[in-house]
């Protein structure tokens, strides 16, 4: 015989009782599930932010290497990051030897433009950096070729 979820049953002592879950039991289970889900969302957010920072560090390292190669070939640092992708005017294309980056991304993962100056303020020859998650230049979350 198939039982319904809310069917009345007889206990071993002859008392009637109803099967099913009480409201308190359901609320406890929901609380546990929501707590686990909340922890997972927080962990994912932290993981995503860390991955953006690591991606930015790797791209800055790539740009720094490309700037050094440009300097070796042309004899000076580029006047801007666009010089790494397109031969600047006044430079012999045979001497240029680029493009130095396959894809020139001008925006970091937070949609802020990468910055570049030569000579640098942090490193002697040049600085290339991202203003980081806060979008403000000169704050402690900036990511540059001078930081690890």
Residue pairs with C-beta under 8 A, 6 or more apart in sequence:
3 9
3 19
5 19
5 20
6 18
6 19
6 20
7 18
7 19
8 16
8 17
8 18
9 16
9 17
9 18
9 19
10 16
11 17
49 133
52 108
52 109
52 110
52 133
53 132
53 133
53 143
55 109
56 108
56 109
56 130
56 132
56 143
57 143
59 105
59 108
59 114
60 114
60 128
60 129
60 130
60 143
60 144
60 145
61 145
62 101
63 81
63 84
63 101
63 114
63 116
63 128
63 145
64 126
64 128
64 145
66 84
66 100
66 101
67 77
67 78
67 84
67 100
67 116
67 118
67 126
67 128
69 97
69 100
70 77
70 78
70 83
70 84
70 96
70 98
70 100
71 77
71 125
73 95
73 96
73 97
73 98
74 91
74 95
74 96
74 97
77 118
77 125
77 126
78 84
78 88
78 116
78 118
79 88
80 116
81 104
81 106
81 114
81 116
81 128
82 88
82 104
83 91
84 98
84 99
84 100
84 101
84 104
85 98
85 99
85 100
85 101
85 104
86 98
86 99
87 93
87 96
87 98
88 96
105 114
106 113
106 114
107 113
107 114
108 114
108 130
108 131
108 132
108 143
110 130
110 131
110 132
110 133
110 135
112 130
112 131
112 132
112 135
114 128
114 129
114 130
115 127
115 128
115 129
115 130
115 131
115 137
116 126
116 127
116 128
116 129
117 126
117 127
118 125
118 126
118 127
119 125
119 126
120 126
120 127
120 146
121 127
122 144
122 145
122 146
123 145
123 146
126 145
127 144
127 145
127 146
128 144
128 145
129 142
129 143
129 144
129 145
129 146
130 142
130 143
130 144
131 137
131 139
131 141
131 142
132 139
132 141
132 142
132 143
133 141
134 141
